Amino acid sequence: MMALARSWSPIASACALAVLLFLPTLSTASAAELSDSADQGVRVECSVDKADVSMGEVITYTLRITAPENVTVAPPDPAVNLGEFELRHYAISPPSRADGLVIHEAQYEIAIYHTGDYEIPAVTVSYTTAEGEQRTISSDVVAIHVGSLVPEEATEFRDLKGTASTVPDYSQRHKFLAGLGTVLVCLTLLGFYLYRRALRKRGWTPPAPPPPPPAETALAALAALKARDLINQGKIKEHFVELSEIIKQYLGARFQFAAIDRTSDEVLEELAQRAPLCPLALIGPFFRDCDLVKFAKWIPAGEQISELETTAEQIVIITRAERLLETTHPASRSDDLSLVQPANASNGEATQ
């Protein structure tokens, strides 16, 4: 028996060794990229267009799910887990049918910006069998090798001795160009100064800047008058004198006639001739109320004062339009003038 045991010992060892060598082959075959669900025919297949790439190079990762028509499969998810890879773009194709199978396919363009060996994680897919049972199936892990963009031989340091002399020296050229630019700037400034000096000797003076538009000047004057707060100081007449003068000066400058020394009626008549579209129905009552304060000692209430100040601003804003200088039929001008007659004319009070 001892001899028989000794004779079988090499045979047993050889068998055990064969089994150990064959097991990795079986495990490798079972871990292939194609995962199959034997009982339902659901398969998850994944692939890449290249497994050895450079850093930052785009990889196309394809996920393909195949299932019978009586099995409901969850479609590919755009937010699939790609591990350390960055998703650049994805495209999910509509389901297709072939030989009684429904095929779902998605492509993901991915990249990674580190070197080394990496893996795209397994993708888990959920599906429902014909009997209503919930199951899952996973794809295989895909290995990717990422290399550097710089060749290995380029990372070796080389002796730079002897190459320094080949680098041109631009320092002298830069100094020359900087000095030349400085001289040109100084000559330009000197020439401009001498030119202005010669013009002054001949009696020439620089033209004055154009005056601001009349509307801008009037609005600023109205704001300054309001800021002086003459009403609260009891200077109501002084406030309305300046208010009407501002509008008169503005209308004269706007429509190019001397308005400051004219009465309110004369200003309205001139406006009717020069600017037929001018809102005389707004300007006439404004001058009437201002004249009542100036000459009839009328004291308006607080709301009336605010309304008159607002009306003054509206007159400026409305009349600054160029279309007001257009001509119209004389009948329209007479209609406008009829609208501006003082409301208290029947009482014997005339607008001044």
DAURGI-V467744 format. One record per residue. RES is the residue in three letters. PHI is phi as a letter, one per 30 degrees, with the letter a starting at -180 (* if undefined). OMEGA is omega in radians with two decimals (* if undefined). Layout:
res,phi,omega
RES,PHI,OMEGA
RES,PHI,OMEGA
This chain:
res,phi,omega
MET,*,3.11
MET,d,3.12
ALA,d,3.12
LEU,d,3.12
ALA,d,3.14
ARG,d,-3.14
SER,d,3.12
TRP,d,-3.08
SER,d,3.09
PRO,d,-3.13
ILE,d,3.13
ALA,d,3.13
SER,d,3.13
ALA,d,3.12
CYS,d,3.13
ALA,d,3.12
LEU,d,3.12
ALA,d,3.12
VAL,d,-3.14
LEU,d,3.12
LEU,d,-3.07
PHE,d,-3.10
LEU,d,3.09
PRO,e,3.12
THR,d,3.11
LEU,d,-3.12
SER,d,3.10
THR,d,3.13
ALA,d,3.14
SER,d,-3.13
ALA,c,3.11
ALA,d,-3.09
GLU,d,-3.14
LEU,c,3.13
SER,c,-3.02
ASP,b,3.00
SER,c,-2.94
ALA,d,-3.02
ASP,d,-3.08
GLN,c,3.13
GLY,i,3.11
VAL,d,-3.13
ARG,b,3.05
VAL,b,-3.07
GLU,b,3.12
CYS,b,-3.12
SER,a,3.06
VAL,b,3.14
ASP,d,3.08
LYS,a,-3.10
ALA,c,3.12
ASP,b,-3.03
VAL,b,3.04
SER,c,-3.12
MET,d,3.14
GLY,i,-3.13
GLU,d,-3.08
VAL,d,3.11
ILE,c,3.07
THR,c,-3.13
TYR,c,-3.08
THR,c,3.09
LEU,c,-3.07
ARG,b,-3.12
ILE,c,-3.14
THR,b,-3.11
ALA,a,3.05
PRO,d,-3.08
GLU,d,-3.13
ASN,d,3.12
VAL,c,3.13
THR,c,-3.07
VAL,c,3.04
ALA,d,-3.10
PRO,d,3.12
PRO,e,-3.09
ASP,c,3.07
PRO,d,-3.12
ALA,c,-3.14
VAL,d,-3.13
ASN,d,-3.12
LEU,c,3.11
GLY,i,-3.10
GLU,d,-3.14
PHE,d,-3.13
GLU,c,-3.14
LEU,d,3.12
ARG,c,-3.11
HIS,a,3.08
TYR,b,3.12
ALA,b,3.14
ILE,c,-3.10
SER,d,3.06
PRO,d,3.14
PRO,d,3.07
SER,b,-3.10
ARG,b,3.10
ALA,a,3.09
ASP,h,3.11
GLY,i,-3.14
LEU,c,3.05
VAL,c,-3.04
ILE,c,3.03
HIS,c,-3.11
GLU,b,3.10
ALA,b,3.10
GLN,b,-3.13
TYR,b,3.03
GLU,c,-3.02
ILE,b,3.11
ALA,a,3.10
ILE,b,-3.02
TYR,c,3.03
HIS,b,3.11
THR,c,3.12
GLY,k,3.14
ASP,c,-3.09
TYR,b,3.13
GLU,b,2.96
ILE,d,-3.03
PRO,d,3.08
ALA,d,3.14
VAL,c,3.14
THR,c,-3.11
VAL,c,3.10
SER,c,3.08
TYR,b,-3.13
THR,c,-3.11
THR,d,3.11
ALA,d,3.13
GLU,d,3.13
GLY,i,-3.12
GLU,d,3.12
GLN,d,3.13
ARG,b,3.08
THR,b,3.07
ILE,b,-3.06
SER,c,3.06
SER,d,3.10
ASP,d,3.02
VAL,d,-3.12
VAL,c,-3.13
ALA,c,-3.13
ILE,b,3.03
HIS,c,-3.11
VAL,c,-3.14
GLY,c,-3.12
SER,d,3.07
LEU,d,-3.12
VAL,c,3.10
PRO,e,-3.08
GLU,d,-3.11
GLU,d,-3.14
ALA,d,-3.14
THR,d,3.13
GLU,d,3.13
PHE,d,3.09
ARG,c,3.14
ASP,d,-3.12
LEU,d,-3.14
LYS,d,-3.14
GLY,j,3.14
THR,c,-3.11
ALA,d,-3.11
SER,d,-3.13
THR,d,3.13
VAL,d,-3.10
PRO,d,3.14
ASP,c,-3.11
TYR,c,-3.05
SER,d,-3.13
GLN,d,3.14
ARG,d,3.13
HIS,d,3.12
LYS,d,3.14
PHE,d,-3.14
LEU,d,3.11
ALA,d,3.11
GLY,d,3.12
LEU,d,3.11
GLY,d,3.12
THR,d,3.13
VAL,d,-3.13
LEU,d,3.12
VAL,d,3.14
CYS,d,3.13
LEU,d,3.12
THR,d,3.11
LEU,d,3.13
LEU,d,3.13
GLY,d,3.12
PHE,d,3.12
TYR,d,-3.14
LEU,d,3.13
TYR,d,3.11
ARG,d,-3.14
ARG,d,3.12
ALA,d,3.12
LEU,d,3.12
ARG,d,3.13
LYS,d,3.12
ARG,d,3.12
GLY,i,-3.13
TRP,d,3.06
THR,b,3.14
PRO,d,3.13
PRO,d,3.12
ALA,d,3.10
PRO,d,-3.13
PRO,d,3.14
PRO,d,3.10
PRO,d,3.11
PRO,e,-3.14
PRO,e,-3.13
ALA,d,3.13
GLU,d,3.11
THR,d,-3.11
ALA,d,3.13
LEU,d,3.10
ALA,d,3.12
ALA,d,3.10
LEU,d,3.12
ALA,d,3.11
ALA,d,3.11
LEU,d,3.13
LYS,d,-3.14
ALA,d,3.13
ARG,d,3.02
ASP,h,3.14
LEU,d,-3.12
ILE,d,-3.13
ASN,d,3.07
GLN,c,3.13
GLY,i,-3.11
LYS,c,-3.06
ILE,d,-3.13
LYS,d,3.13
GLU,e,3.13
HIS,d,-3.07
PHE,d,3.03
VAL,d,-3.14
GLU,d,3.14
LEU,d,3.14
SER,d,3.13
GLU,d,3.11
ILE,d,-3.13
ILE,d,3.10
LYS,d,3.11
GLN,d,3.13
TYR,d,-3.11
LEU,d,3.10
GLY,d,3.12
ALA,d,-3.09
ARG,d,-3.07
PHE,c,2.92
GLN,i,2.97
PHE,a,-3.11
ALA,d,-3.07
ALA,c,-2.96
ILE,d,-3.10
ASP,c,-3.11
ARG,c,3.07
THR,d,-3.12
SER,d,3.13
ASP,d,3.14
GLU,d,3.10
VAL,d,-3.13
LEU,d,3.11
GLU,d,3.13
GLU,d,3.10
LEU,d,3.13
ALA,d,3.12
GLN,d,-3.05
ARG,d,-3.08
ALA,b,-3.08
PRO,d,-3.12
LEU,d,-3.14
CYS,d,-3.10
PRO,d,-3.11
LEU,d,3.11
ALA,d,3.08
LEU,c,-3.07
ILE,d,-3.10
GLY,e,3.11
PRO,d,3.12
PHE,d,3.12
PHE,d,3.13
ARG,e,-3.12
ASP,d,3.10
CYS,d,3.12
ASP,d,3.09
LEU,d,3.12
VAL,d,-3.06
LYS,d,-2.97
PHE,c,-3.10
ALA,c,3.12
LYS,h,3.07
TRP,d,3.14
ILE,c,-3.13
PRO,d,3.08
ALA,d,-3.10
GLY,d,3.14
GLU,d,3.13
GLN,d,3.10
ILE,d,3.13
SER,d,3.13
GLU,d,3.13
LEU,d,3.08
GLU,d,3.09
THR,d,3.10
THR,d,3.11
ALA,d,3.11
GLU,d,3.13
GLN,d,3.10
ILE,e,-3.14
VAL,d,-3.07
ILE,d,-3.08
ILE,d,-3.01
THR,d,3.11
ARG,d,3.12
ALA,d,-3.11
GLU,d,-3.07
ARG,d,-3.12
LEU,d,3.14
LEU,d,3.12
GLU,d,-3.13
THR,c,3.10
THR,b,-3.14
HIS,d,-3.13
PRO,e,-3.13
ALA,d,3.13
SER,d,3.12
ARG,d,3.12
SER,d,3.08
ASP,d,-3.14
ASP,d,-3.12
LEU,d,3.13
SER,d,-3.12
LEU,d,-3.02
VAL,c,3.08
GLN,d,-3.09
PRO,e,-3.12
ALA,d,-3.09
ASN,c,-3.11
ALA,d,-3.12
SER,d,3.12
ASN,d,3.10
GLY,j,-3.13
GLU,c,-3.10
ALA,c,3.09
THR,d,-3.11
GLN,c,*
